[in-house]
């Protein structure tokens, strides 16, 4: 898919999802998407629809998130940049007449957890449990509502994954 036009496709797919999830009908005719008349019985339990989190960093994407989405699916940016993106989305939401406090920010980190401390500019991508936990607490202070820690790059088996998750839980509970 060419980059040009992706925003328009995303806008219309959000329209399609809102329409289909409303339960009124599955029929839809737009500039880019067409769904013939159909009956869908399996509708989302959440109303008016499941939360839609969008990711990205471009001004157009941040504008779309603030205007249409339920939040931002972010990544482990340096904390000042993370705070800036969150503030931009909130400002856009408010300008669009939306409640910025209703938006969620979920930050995903995929750290390689080491026993030795990593240089500060490598965190949260590399570091000790303490370093990555400190980053996550700082991300929360900067406006992240939730964090998703993917330990698959570090853990080699289920036991190691469980141990790391427990260590993160202990460290974050202190914060």
C-alpha positions in Angstrom: 0.0 0.0 0.0 1.5 3.4 -1.0 2.0 5.8 1.9 0.0 8.4 0.0 -3.7 7.9 0.8 -3.2 5.8 3.9 -4.7 8.5 6.1 -7.9 8.6 4.0 -8.1 4.8 4.2 -7.7 4.9 8.0 -10.4 7.7 8.3 -12.9 5.6 6.2 -12.1 2.3 8.0 -12.9 4.1 11.3 -16.2 5.2 9.7 -16.8 1.6 8.6 -16.1 0.2 12.1 -18.3 2.7 13.7 -21.1 1.9 11.3 -20.8 -1.9 11.5 -20.4 -1.9 15.3 -23.5 0.3 15.7 -25.6 -2.8 14.9 -27.9 -0.8 12.6 -26.7 -2.7 9.5 -23.5 -3.9 7.9 -24.1 -2.3 4.6 -21.7 0.5 3.8 -20.8 2.5 0.7 -17.9 4.9 0.8 -15.2 6.3 -1.4 -12.8 3.5 -0.6 -14.8 0.7 1.1 -18.0 -1.1 0.1 -19.8 -3.7 2.2 -22.8 -5.3 0.7 -26.0 -5.8 2.7 -25.2 -8.3 5.4 -26.4 -9.3 8.9 -23.8 -9.4 11.7 -25.0 -10.9 15.0 -21.7 -10.8 16.8 -21.4 -7.2 17.9 -19.0 -5.8 20.5 -20.1 -5.8 24.1 -18.5 -2.4 24.7 -20.7 0.5 23.7 -20.7 2.5 21.5 -17.7 0.3 20.4 -14.5 -1.2 21.6 -11.7 1.2 22.4 -9.7 2.2 19.3 -6.1 3.1 19.9 -4.0 4.3 17.0 -0.3 4.5 16.8 2.1 6.8 15.0 3.9 10.1 15.3 3.2 12.3 12.2 1.2 15.5 12.8 -1.7 14.0 10.7 -1.7 10.9 12.8 -1.7 12.8 16.1 -4.5 14.9 14.8 -6.5 11.8 13.9 -5.9 10.3 17.3 -7.0 13.5 19.1 -10.1 13.9 16.9 -11.3 10.3 16.5 -9.5 7.6 18.5 -9.9 6.5 22.1 -6.2 6.9 22.7 -2.6 6.4 21.5 -0.7 3.2 21.3 2.8 4.6 21.9 6.3 3.2 22.2 9.2 3.7 24.5 10.3 7.2 23.4 12.6 9.4 25.6 10.4 10.8 28.3 10.4 14.4 27.2 9.4 13.4 23.7 6.7 11.0 25.1 5.3 13.9 27.2 5.3 16.2 24.2 3.3 13.7 22.0 0.8 13.0 24.8 0.3 16.8 25.3 -0.2 17.3 21.6 -2.8 14.6 21.4 -4.6 16.1 24.4 -4.5 19.6 22.9 -5.9 18.4 19.6 -8.7 16.4 21.4 -9.7 19.5 23.4 -9.7 21.7 20.3 -12.0 19.1 18.7 -14.4 19.4 21.6 -13.4 16.1 23.1 -12.5 15.3 26.7 -8.7 14.8 26.7 -9.0 12.9 30.0 -11.1 10.3 28.3 -8.1 9.3 26.0 -5.8 6.5 27.0 -2.1 6.3 26.4 -0.6 2.8 26.3 3.2 2.7 26.0 4.8 -0.5 24.8 8.4 -1.3 25.6 10.3 -4.3 24.3 13.4 -4.3 26.6 16.4 -6.5 26.5 16.9 -6.9 30.2 20.5 -7.2 31.4 22.1 -7.8 34.7 24.5 -4.8 34.1 23.3 -1.3 33.8 22.9 0.1 30.3 23.9 3.6 29.3 21.0 6.0 30.0 20.3 6.7 26.4 19.7 3.0 25.8 16.8 2.8 28.3 14.0 1.6 27.9 15.3 -0.6 25.0 18.1 -2.1 27.1 18.7 -2.0 30.8 18.3 -3.6 34.2 14.9 -4.3 35.7 15.4 -1.2 37.9 16.4 1.0 34.9 13.4 -0.1 32.8 11.0 0.2 35.8 12.3 3.7 36.5 11.6 4.6 32.8 8.1 3.1 33.1 7.3 5.2 36.2 8.6 8.3 34.5 6.5 7.5 31.5 3.5 7.2 33.8 4.3 10.6 35.3 4.5 12.0 31.8 1.0 10.9 31.0 1.1 7.2 30.1 -2.0 5.5 31.5 -0.8 1.9 30.9 2.4 0.2 29.9 2.9 -3.0 28.0 6.1 -4.7 28.7 7.0 -7.3 26.1 9.8 -9.5 27.5 10.0 -11.9 24.6 13.4 -10.4 23.5 14.9 -11.3 26.8 13.1 -14.4 28.2 14.2 -17.7 26.7 11.5 -19.8 28.3 8.3 -19.6 30.3 10.1 -19.8 33.7 12.4 -16.9 32.8 9.5 -14.9 31.5 7.6 -15.5 34.8 10.6 -14.6 36.9 11.2 -11.3 34.9 7.5 -10.4 35.2 7.6 -11.0 38.9 10.7 -8.8 39.3 9.1 -6.0 37.3 6.0 -6.3 39.4 8.0 -6.0 42.6 10.0 -3.1 41.4 7.0 -1.2 40.0 5.0 -1.8 43.1 7.7 0.1 45.1 7.3 3.2 42.8 
